[in-house]
Amino acid sequence: MGALIAIINKKGRDATERAVAMLKMLKHDGIKAFGIASSTIVKIEKSIEDLQNQNLNMPTIVGHAFSKIFASDKPQPIKLENAALVFEGRFYPTSPKFSDMEIVAQKLQNRKEAVNTLFDSEGCFAFAMVKSEKIVAGRDVMGISPFYWGENLEFAALASERKALWKIGIKNVKSFPPGHVALVDRKGFQFQRVKTLAYSKAKQASVQAAAKQLEKLLLRSVQDRVFGINKVAVAFSGGLDSSLIAFLAKTAGANVHLIHVSLKNQSETEHAKKAAEMLNLPLHVHLYSEKDVEKILPRVFWSIEEPDSIKASIGVPFFWTAEKVAKMGLKVLLAGQGADELFGGYKRYVNDYLRYGNEKVHRILFNDVLKMYETNFERDFKICNFHNVELRLPFATYQLSKFAINLPVTLKIRLPDDGLRKLVLRQATENLGLPQLIVKRPKKAMQYATGVNKIFSKLASKAKLSVKEYLQQKFQTTVKKMIENE
């Protein structure tokens, strides 16, 4: 695991120096090795300084910043016949004993239909393969593994994080479309769709029949994501989504540890304690102050690479969660991201329902599912990667998403709204025997439940700025300082 880069010098000049500069931006404490490769040469070193002395004398290069999660994880790139590959990700079910990267290498080396095979596999990944002076790159169907692309007059490049592209002067950085591959050469990017979610009208079903099917899909997803792992952490609020994932992980035989973070004196913490007790699972509570928020904000910005107020207010507690998981020596964190988009959890869906009606909300929900990778997954995956923790999202599967987007809105939202949206998910949770305290718990967004949004308002007020202005200023200062230092 780790992060990848790929670069083409459009003028045919050697790209080694810029490739190394990109990798340097991805460096953090968990990185154990760095590698670069052309189609004919692979160089791997333990430090970025040693890699700087290499010269591939090639205009097209892929690279990897390596961090070790499991014993089977190995530094990359890996040499293929007349090519080199960087594969960043996992297939599910996976095992710490086997390397997904080596399996992918064999597929890409020996089978013409390899790309389609990759996208038919359940998993999260991004890859870049250099062959001659071209790059073939791709990203998983749900877009769980972060991947970005961009170009200017001199370079066409890709990376797991935006900052690597910023470093070489690419300002207009875009998210790589999930379920696509790209052919990259000196002329730029050509994208091709391989596999994506498709819109369709809702299929009628009873809440009980849908709940039964949902139970099976979720249990299988969780089983696949904890397979072969002894201890796992769960980002835990005590709400519906995190409690259900924790319960299913325990059911699947994992040794589950619940991680709850919040500001001091928040009512949600007491609820989380009660929920953990009912689930009979160990809860690790970590409480923070206003000073802690202000102190951690630059590191959060460096991880999420955006000054967006909602993403930052969620990013702060999630950063603390990943940090605590890492300090506990746990390698895998499960989280409930995606459930609200799939099953209508946000209050705004009710407002849309009242204003536009059933059919329009069905389309809005579908569009939000398509955008989950940009609104949630990229932020949280990069935060976990910073701490050398692997994020796994049981709700974010192709099969479960396909099932959810075909459900009628009436199985997700009812009017008048009582705060208990995600109706079919609650029914599945009740069927599984979880306590009513959890099943009937109203949705409360993380930024409000933890109190972080209020701290942002206080900090902005002290600086005599709006929240948006305050965060933008902090973000720009952080990014400028870090890029210049690197």
N, C-alpha and C positions, 0 to 999 in steps of 0.2 A: 504494500500500500504506500501511498505518498501523493505525489502530484506529477503531472506530465507537461511537457512543452513540445512544440514542433514549429519549425521556422523555415521559410524559403526566402533567400535573397533574390529579388526579382531581377537584379542586374547581373546575376551569375557569380557574384563574389563570395568568398568564404564567409560562412555564417557562424563559425565556431564561437567567436568572441561574444556575439549577441545571444547565442544560445546559452552560454554560461551565465551571462548577465541576467537572463530570464530565470534560470534555475536559482540564482542567488536570491532572487526575490521570494522564492518559495521556501527558503531555509527557516527552520525553527528547531527547537531543542530535540524533537523526536526524529529528525532526519539523520540517518546513519550513513548514507552514501549518495553519490551523485553520478549519473551516467549520461553520455551523449553518444550518438551513432549516426553515421551515414548509411547508405545501402551496403557498404563494403567493410566498414570499420566500426567496432564498438569499444568505447573507453569508459571504464567505471573506476572511480576513486572514492576514498573515504571522506575527503574534504573538498570543498569547492575550490580552495586554493590550488590543490593538486590538479584539479580539472582545468584550471585556467592555463596551465602550461601545455595542454594538449592542442593540437592543430589538425583538424580533419581535412582542411583545404577543400571543403565541399559547400555548395550553396544551399543544400537541403539537409536538415538535421532534425532528429527527434531527441528528446532528453527526459530524464526521470530523476526526481528527488525521492529517495527511498526511505520509508519508515517501516519498521517491523511490528506487525500485530501478532502474527502466528509464526511458528518455526518454519513453516513451508514458504513464507514470503521471502523472495530473493530480489537483489538489486537488478535493475533493468537499465538499458534496453536489452532485448534478447535477439540474438542473430538468427535470421532465417536464410533460406536460399535466395541470394541476390536481394535481400531486404533486411530491415531491422524493425522491431516492434516494441512499443510501450503499451501495456495494457494495465489500466488502473481501475480495479474494481473486484467484484465477486459475482459468482453464480450461486443461486439457492436451490436446493440445500447445498451447503458447502461444508468442508471439513478442514480443520487446522492441519491435517496430515497431507493434504494435496494442494498443489499450486494451480489455481485457475489460469494464471498467466501462461504456464507451460501447455495446458490444454488448448488454450486459444491459439498459441503459436503453432501447434500441430494442425489445428483446423485451418488456419489461414495459409499454412504452407502446403497442405496436401489436398484441399477440397475447394472446388470452384464455387460451391454454394455456401462457403464458410460464413459470409456476412449474414445471409438469411438465417443460418443456424444460430449465430450469435443472438440475433434479435428474437428468435423463438425461445430462447432460454430465459428463465426468470432470473433477474439480477439487476445490479447497478454497476455501470461501467462506462468508461470512455477509453478510446484507444487511438493511437496514431501509428501508422506504418509507413516508413520511408522506403521507396523503391525507385531506383534511378534518381531522377530529379523531381519526383512527384511524391505527394503524401496522400494516403487514404486514411480518413479519420471517421469516427462514429461515436454515437452516444446512446445509452439505453433508452428504452421506450418511454419510461416515466420521467427521465431526466433527473434521476436521483444523484448521480455522480456529476459534480460541477464541471462545466466545460465551456470555454469561451473562444471566440474567433474575431479576427479583425485584420485589416490591411491598410497600408499607406503606399506611397510611391515607391518605397524601397523594400518593404517586407510584406509577406502574407504569413500569418502566424496563428497558433492555437495554444491554449494553456488551461490548466485546471483553475487558475485564479486570474482575475483581471489585472492585478498589479504586474504580472510578468509581461503583459502586452503594453501596459503603460510605460514600462521601463524602456522599451525600444521605440517609443514615440507613437504608438497606435492609440489614439484618443477615443475613437468611435468603436468601443468594444461591445460585442453582442453575445447573447447566450446561444450556444450551438443548439439547433432544434432537436428535441428528443426523437428517437426512432428514425433518424436520418444518418446517411453517410455523406461525406464530402470528398471530392477529388480536388486537390490543391496543387497548382503549378504556378509558374511565373505570371500567368495571366490572372490568377486569383482563385476564387472558390466556385465550385459547381456542386450544388446540393441535390441529393436524391432521397426521396422518401422510401423507407423500407417497411416500417410498421408503426402505425399510430392509432390512437383511439378515434372512432368514428361516431358522429352524432346519429341518433335514431330516435324515433318517437317512443314514448314510454310504453312498456308492456304491462298490462294489468296483472296484478297478483294480490293475494291476501297478505296481510301483515305477518301472519304466522308462517305461511309457506316461504315468504321472502326471508324471514328471520332464521328459519331452519337452514336455508341455503347459505345465508351469511355466516352462521355459526361454523359451518364446514369450511368455508373459504378462509375465514380468519384463523381458525385453528391450524389449518394446513400452512398458512403463511407464517404464523408464529413458529410452528414446528420446524419449518425450513430454515428460519433465521436463528434458531438456537441450537440446531443440529451440531453435535460434536463439541459443544461449548459447555463447560461446567458452570461458571458464574457469569451472570449478565446483570447489568444495571437497567433500571427503567426510570426515565424522567417522570416524576410522579407529582401530580397535583391533588390526587384523591378524587378527581372527576371521573366521568364515564370512560373516556378513551384510555387514559393511562391505567386506570384500575382494571379494565378489561384486558389490556395487553399484559399486565402483570399477572393476572389470574391465568391467562392462557399459557404464558411462559412457564408458570409453576406447574400447570397441568401437563405441559410437554416435558417436564422433568428437569428444568433448569433451576439452579440455585439463584434465586432472584433477590436483588437488593434494590430497594426503592430510594431514590434520591430526590429530596424535596428542598428547594431553595426559595427564599423569599426575603423581603425586607422585614425588619422586626415589627412585631405588634400587628400582624395581618391575620384576619379571622380565618383565612384559607388554611393556615398552618395547623390550626386545631382540627379542622375537618380532615386534613391529610392524615393526621395522627389516628383519628377514629377509623378512617377507611383502611389504613394499613393494619390496624389491630383486627378489624373484621376479616381482612384477607389473610391474616396470620403470616405476614411477611415483615422482615426487618426494614425499618425506616431510618434513613440517615438525614437529619434535618440540619440545614445550614442557613443561618440568618445574617443579614447584612444591613449596613447603614447607608445614609446619604453619601458619606465620604467614600464608601466602597464603590458606589455607582460612579462617582466622579473620577475615581482612581482607575477604574477598569475600562472606562469608556474608550480611550485611545486604542487599547488592545482589541476591543470589540469591533471598532471601526476598521482596524487593520485586517480583521478576519472576514467581516461581512462585506467590506468594500463598497458600502453605500451609506449616505447620511439620512436615509428614510427613517422617520420618527417611529413608525410602527415596527419596522424591522429591528431598529436599535433597541426599542423597549422590550421586545421579545429576545433579542440577541443577548442582552445583559444577563438575565437569569439563566438562559441556556448556556452561556459562557461559564457561569459559575457551576452549573450542573456538570458540564464536560470536565471542568477543572477538578472537581471533587471525584468524579469517576476515575480520572487518571491517577490521582493521589492514592486512591484505594487499590490501585494495581489492576483494575478491571479494564478489559479491552473492548467490550461491545456494549453499546448503549441502545436500548429500544425506546422509541418515542411514538406518540400518537398522531403525528402530523399527517394531514390529508383527510381525517375523519369529518371535519366540519364542511369541507367542500363536497365530499362524496355524499354526505347524508343531511345537508342543509342545516348545519349547526349555528350559523351566524344570524344575529338579529336582523341584519340588512336583507336577508332572504324573505323574511316575513313582510317587511316594508315593500319589497318588490312584488310579492304575492298580492298584497292589497292593492297596489298601484297598477300592475300590469296583467295579473292573472296567471293561471296555471301554466299554460304553454310557454309563455315568456320566461318564467322562472326556471322551467326545465332547461331552456337554452342557456340561461345565465349560469346555472349550476354546471352544465357541461363545459362552458367556456372557462369557468373557474378551475375545474379539474384539469383542463389542458394547461393552465398557467401555474399549477401548484409548484412546479420546479423553480419558477422565478420568485414566487411569493414566499415560499417556505423552505424547500429542500436545499437549494444552494446555500442559503444563509446558514442553516444548521449543520449541514455536512462540512462546510469550511471551518466552522467553529470547532467541531469535533476533531477534524483533521489537524488543527493547530495544536490540540492536546494529545495527539496520537491515540485517539479513541475512534473506533469504527461505529458509525451511526447506521442503524438498521430500522426501517420503517414498515411495519407489517401491513398498514393500510395502503401503502403505495405499491400495489401490484397491478399488473395489467388485467388479470382475470377478475380481481375484486373491483377494480375501477370500471371495467366493462359491465359487470353486474350492476353496480350502483348507479351508473348513468342511465341505465335502462329502466330503473324503478320509477313509478309515478311519484310526483311531488307529494301527493297525499300520504305516502308512506314515510315521508321525511318531516313534513310540516303540517300542523293543523291550526285552524283558526276558530276562536280567538287564541292568540299565542299565550301560553302559560310558562314560557321559558324552557319547556321540555321538548325541544326539537330533536331531530335525529330519531324519529319514532321507531323505525325498524331496528336500528342499532340498540335502542333501549330494550326493545322486545327480545332481541337475541341475548342481551346481557341478563335480562330477567330469566329467560329460559335456562341459562347456564347456572342459575342459582346464586348470583351475586346479591348482596344485601340491598334492600330498598333505599338505604341512605345513599348508595352509589347510583342505582338505577334512576332515581328521581332527582338527582343533583342537577340543578340548572347550569347551563353553560355560562362560564365566566372567562373572558379572554385573559391570557397570561399577563399581559402588560398591566391589566387592572388588578388581577388577583394578587400579583406580587408587589404592587405599589410603585413600580418603576416609573410609570408615566407621570405620576405626581412629582417624583424627584426631578424629572426632566423640567417640569414647569417651574419648580423652585430654583434650579440652577440657571435656567434661562432668565428668570425674573431678577436674580442677583446680578447677572451680566447686562441687564436692561435690554434684553433681546427677546424676540419671539422664540418659541421652541424650535421652529424650523431654522431660524437664523443662527441660533446657538449651536445646533447639531451640525449645520453646514460649516460653520466656522471651525468647530472642533475637528470635523472630518478633514477639511482641507489642510489644516495645520498638521494633523497626524500623517496623512499621506505624503505631503511634501517633505516632511522631516525624515520619514522612513525611506523614501525612494532616494533622497539625496545621500543618506547615510550608507545605503547599499551600493 
